[in-house]
Amino acid sequence: MVPIIIYTFNIGNVRHHLDDTFQNNIGVDKKSAEFNDFISKQQSRETESFGDYKNKELSSEGKHYGIDYGVPEDTKVKAVTPGTVTRTFDNEYGGKVLQIAENNGQYHQWYMHLNKYKVKVGDKVKPGDVIALSGNTGKQTTGPHIHFQRMKNGVGNKYAEDPKPFIDKLPDKEHSIYEL
């Protein structure tokens, strides 16, 4: 006589174990993917801050009127405030530029070095709306990135303010500007 052993299990527990053990379709296990996403949101991609700079390699100096974030080309660029798209234009140094007037009537924003606009002049935007794809356009670029500039009571470099305090108050800080 051969004893028969009957084993019962909860399929939910097996499935949970499989999800945590086996790799997802991009070759990273679920826990690692969640951890990597968490870490990437904690790390800044800031490559150039607002203010005066000196470039020893190029023997140049000047002022940087916004903050640059190094992101891959065609990264989704998002509106950070409610506003209206007031202008899109090509600039020799800033490349493709998108301008938004904030609803507060006091501030304007420039997003520079873009590859493609996803909105047009006159469009109303709200935080999180995808407004463009990042790029590497214009002569004054060090690689693919987004230049974010915020101006008070006017449009142009002479109205630029350091956007860092504003960005640090956004719900996802700099990650409110782009979506990787």
N, C-alpha and C positions, 0 to 999 in steps of 0.2 A: 504494500500500500504506500502511495506517494502522497505526502501532505501537500495541500494546495494553500498557498499564501495569497490572501487577497489584500491588495494595497490600494488605499484610496488617497486622493490628493485634491487639493483645491487648485483648480486651473488658474485662478487669479494670482495665487502665489507663484506658480510656475511662470506665468506671463511676466509678472513683475521681475522675477529673477532673470528671465531671458532679456528683458528690456535693459536691465542694469548690467548684464554680462556681455551680451553680444554687441557688435558694433552696428552703428546706424549706416545709412547708405553713403556717407562721405568718409567712412573709416575711423570715426571717433566715437568712443562709447558715450552713452547719454550723459553720464555724470561728468565726464571730461568736457563735453561740449557745453554743458551748463556752466561749469567752472570757467572755461575759456571765455565765454560770453560775459560772465560777471567780471573777470579780470580786465577784459578789453574796455569795459565801461568804466573801470576805475582809472585806467591809464589815459593820460592826455596825449593827444596827437598834435599838440601845439608845437609848431616849428619856428615861428617868429612872433614875437610879442609887439605890442604897441610901443612906439617911442623912438628915440635916437639909436642909431646903429653905426658900427664901423665894420667894413669888410676888408680885412688885411690882404686877402688874396687878390682882390680887385682894386685895392687902394682907393676905396670909395667910402663915403659916409653920407648919411641922410637921415630922414625920419620915416618911420613905417607907421601908417595911419590906421591900421587895423590889426587883426590877429590872423595868422595863417595856421591852417590845420592840414597836415599831410594825410591825404586819403587817396585811395586808388581812383584812377579816371572812371568816370561814369557812376560815382557814388551819388546816391540820392541826397539832394540838398533840400532842407526843409525851412519853411517860414518859422520864425520864432515869436512873432507877435501878430495880432490882427492888423491888417493894413490893405493897401491898394498898390498894385504894380503900376508905377508911374513912368518907367522908362526901361528899355533894354537897348544896349548899344555895344559897339566894338570900340575898344580903347587900345591904342598901340602898346601900352605897357600892361594894362590890366586885363587884356583879352576881352572875352565876352562878359559883360557886366549886366546885372539885374538890379534895379532900384525899387525899393518899397518905401512908401510913406506910411508910417505907423498911424493907427487911428487916433492916437493922442494929439496929433497935429503939431507935435514938437520935434519928433525924431524921424530920420530917414536912414535906410540901410543900403549898403552896397554888398553884393555877393559877386566876387570876381574870379576870373580864370576858368569860367564855365565852358563845358562842351556843348550843352543844349539847354534851351529854355523849355520848361514844361507849362508855363503860363504866358499870358500876353498882357500888354498894356491895358489897364482898365480892370483887370481881374481883381476880385476881392480874395484875400487869403486869410487863413487862420493858422495858429500854431500847429505844426505837424504836417501841413500841406506840402507835398513835394512840388518845388518850384523850378528845379533845374537839376542837371547832372554835372558833377564836378569835372574839371579838366586840367589842362596845362597850357592854356591859351595866353597870348600876350608875350612881349619881350622880357618882362620883369618877373620871371618865374624860375624857381629852383627845382621844379618837378611837379607832379600832380598834387594839387592842393586846392583848398577853398580859402579865399581871403574874405573875412567878414569885417565890415567897417560900419560904425554907427555915428551919425552926425546929428548935432543939436542945432535947431533954429536956422537951418540952411543946408545946402548940398555942396559938397566939395571938401577937399582936404583941410581947409582952414576951419571947418566946422567939426572936424573929427574929434571924438572923445575916446579915451581908453575904454573899449567895450568889455574888458575883463570883469569889472564889478557887476555889470548887467548880465553877462553870460553866467557868472557864478550863481545868480539868483534864479536862473531858468530851472524848470523841473528836472531835466536831465543834464544840466550844465551844458558843456560844449556838445554833448550828444543830442541836444535839441536842434542843432544846426544840420547835422548829417545823420544818415542811416547806413551803417555798414552791412 
